[in-house]
Every structure is written in structure tokens, then in C-alpha cells.
Amino acid sequence: MATPHLTTASRSRGPRISAEERRAEVIEAAVIAFASSGYAGTSTETIAHLAGVSQPYVFRLFGSKQDLFLAAVGRAFERVTITFEAAARTPAPDPGPPGTRLHDLPTGMHPILAAMAYAYGRLLADRSLLRLQLHAYAASNDPIVGAFVRERYATLVRRVSQLSGVPAAELRTFFAEGMLLTVAAALDLTDSDVAWTRMCDGGSA
């Protein structure tokens, strides 16, 4: 489910909350804002307005725009990890919507990986989460951002490996399929857009 927008008005009607709760809300606002405009194109002023706090308060919580971006990206990876862990506990694959080859899985995929793949496909309905992932990869030319994203991605791979116990080749295929799902969802690709069957069979698109 997509993250709801936070507004100053909605915050002012509620009770006072702790700094930790406010920090979490600022991160959620940052996820929305960075997903919309990217790392370079998003201002802390925009995030502060979305969260219903002052810009100085944002800096008091996070120190810098970069720290806030890393917190938002970390939250995105956390959501994926939690989704995979939940799927691993109930590995019966969800058949998913019929007639959508973009969500078809390779024959014989390990049941835990299949459950994760279907769960990830549903998770991508959160457009903020989806776009933030792509912005995180794009911003990885920054040395600090790049090191953080690499570490979190590697941690996710290790976690999936622990949960599934599959060989390395099967793990690579799973993450390759995941990237395909991510790009396809970002572009709203359909079967007719790319003619998967003809291309996979070696024919002309």
C-alpha cells in the first residue's frame, strides 16, 4: 500500500509525539519526496513541509540532507527485507493476477523464492518505494551513498540466501528477475509493449 502523504494540518490535530516518532515521520516524508524528485532535486525544506516540521528541526534530527537520504533508502531496504521474511514463513506461492507474463516465474523456482517474488511484485504497487530504489541506484556515484547502497543490497542478498538456502546461480536469477520486475513496474510495461515471448524465442519483436 502506498505511503500516505503527511501534512502540517494532519499533524497539528494529533497529540504530541516523541522525537523518535517524529523522526520516523520525517523519514516517511523523505521517502515520498526523494522518490518524486531524487537526491539532488529534493530540498530539505520540501521534506520539512511534507512532514509538518521546521527545516532546522530536520537538521537537528539528521544532521544533513545526505544523512536523511540514507535513512530513507535504509527504510526502503527494510521494507523489502520484512516482506521477504514474511513470505519465507508462508512459502506457498500466490498465483498472482492471471494473464500477466511480467509476473510469471521460471519453471521450478524454489518455493520460498517464488513466494518472495510474488510478495515483491505486490510491494511494487507502492510507487514511492519503487522510485526511491531507482533514485538510490542513480545517486550511488556519490561515494558515501554508493557505499551505503552497496552494503544494504549485499545484506539483502545475504538475507535471501539465508532464508532460502538456494545455490548462488539460483540466487542470481532471483535478483535478476527482481530487477526486471522493478524496471517493468517503473515503466508500466505490459506484455504487448515488449513482446516477451517472441524475444525469448529468438524472433523479432
N, C-alpha and C positions, 0 to 999 in steps of 0.2 A: 504494500500500500504506500502511496506517495506520502512524503513528509508534509504535514500541513504548514502553511505559511504562518509565521509568528508576527504579530503586530503590536504596536505600542498600546493600542486600545485594549486588546485582549489581556495584556499583561497587567494593566493598571487596575482591572476589575478583580484580580485574584489576590489571595493573601500573600504576605511577604514570604519569600523563599530564601533558602540558604545560598551561599556563594557557590557551593558545589552544584546545586540545581540550576542556578543561573549560568554557570559555566557550561553545563550540558545544553542548555537552551541556546547559548551563543554558538556552540559547535553545530547544532542543528540548523541554525540560521546560516552559518558559514557554509554548510553543505549545500543549501539551496542557492546561495549567492555565487559561490565558486563554480557550482555546476552550470550556472547560467552564463557566467562571463569569464571563467577561467582564473588562473592565478594572477596574471599580470593585469587583467581587465577588471578586477574586483577591488573595490576600496573597503577599508575597514569602516568607513563612515556608512557605507551601504549595509554592511553586516550589522553594525550597531543599530541602525534604524529598524532593520528587519527583526532584530531581537528585542527591541524596545528598551535599549540601554544607551548610555552615552559612549562616544568614541573613546574618551580617556578610560572608561571602565573596561572596555575591551582590552586596551593595552595593559591595564592593571592585572587582568586575568591571564593574558597570554604573552605579554612582552613585545611581540612583533607580529606583523601580518604573516610572516613565514611560519611562525610557531602555530598560529591559528589554522593556516592551511594544512599543516602536518596533522593537527588534531582532527580536522575534518576528514582528511584522507584516511587517517587511522580509524576513524569511526566507520567509514565505508568498508574497509577491510574487515572490521569487527563484525559488521552485519553479514557479510558473506560467510565468514567463519562460523558464526552462530547458525546460519541457515544450513550450512553443510553438516554441522554437528547434529542438528535436529534431524536432518534427512538420514544420516547414518544410523540413527536409532530406530528408524522405521523404513528399512530399505526396500519395501515393496514399491516398484516404480508406479508413479502416477501416469496413466496413459496420455494425459495432456489433451489439448484440442485436436480433433480429427482433421486430417487433410492439410496439415502444415508441415511440410518436409523440413523447414528450418529447425523444427524441434524434434525431428527423427534422430535416433541414436544408432551408432554402429551395432550390427548384429552381434550378440554375445557379450555386450558390455557388462562388466561386473555389476551386480545388483545395487551395491552401495553407491558406486559411481553414477549409475542410472538414476537413482533417487536424488542424488545431489544435482545432477544435470537438470532434471525436471524442476527441482526446487529453485535452482538458479534462474531458469527461464521465467518462472513466476516472479522472482525477485526483480528482474529487469523491468518490470512494469513501473517501478519507482524510477522515473526519468532523472531525478536529481542524482540518485546513486549511480545510475548508468553513466551520465555525462561527467560526473566527478571523477569516475575511474579514468575516462579518456583524458580529461584535463590533467590528472596526476601523471599519466604517462608522458603527455606533451611537455609538462613542466620539469621533467626529470633531467633536462640539460643543466639545470641548477644543481651544483654538486651536493648540496645538503638535501634538497628534495629528492634527487636521484638516489642517494644512498638510503634514504628512508623508505622510498617506494620499493626499491630492490629488496630491502630487508623484510618488509611486510609481505611482499609477493612470495619470497622464498619461504617465509614462515607459513604462509597459506599452503604452499605446495607440500611442505613437510607435514602439516596437519592432515591434509587429504591422504597422504601416504600412510600416516599412522592409522587413520580411520578405516582405510580400505585394504591396506596390505598388498596392493597390486604391484606388478613389476614396473620398472622405470618406463618401459616403452608404452605401457598402457596408461601410465600417469601422464606422459607427454601428450598422448592422444586426447585424453580428457581435457587438459588445459588448452590444447589447440581447438577442440570443439567449443570450449568455453569462450575463447576469444572470437570465434566465428559467431557465436550467439550474441556476444557483446556488440560487435560491429553491425551485424544484421539488425539488431534491435535499435541501435543508434540511427541507422539509415532507414528504418522501417521497410526493410527489404521483404519482398514476397517471393514465392516460388516463381511467378511469371517474370519478375524483374531480372533474375539471374539464370533461369533455366538450369537448375542444379543437375537434373537427370541427364540432359544432353551433354553438359560439360563433363560430368563424371564418367560418361560412357565414351568420351573422346570425340563426340560430334560437335558440330558448330552450334553456337548459341543462337 
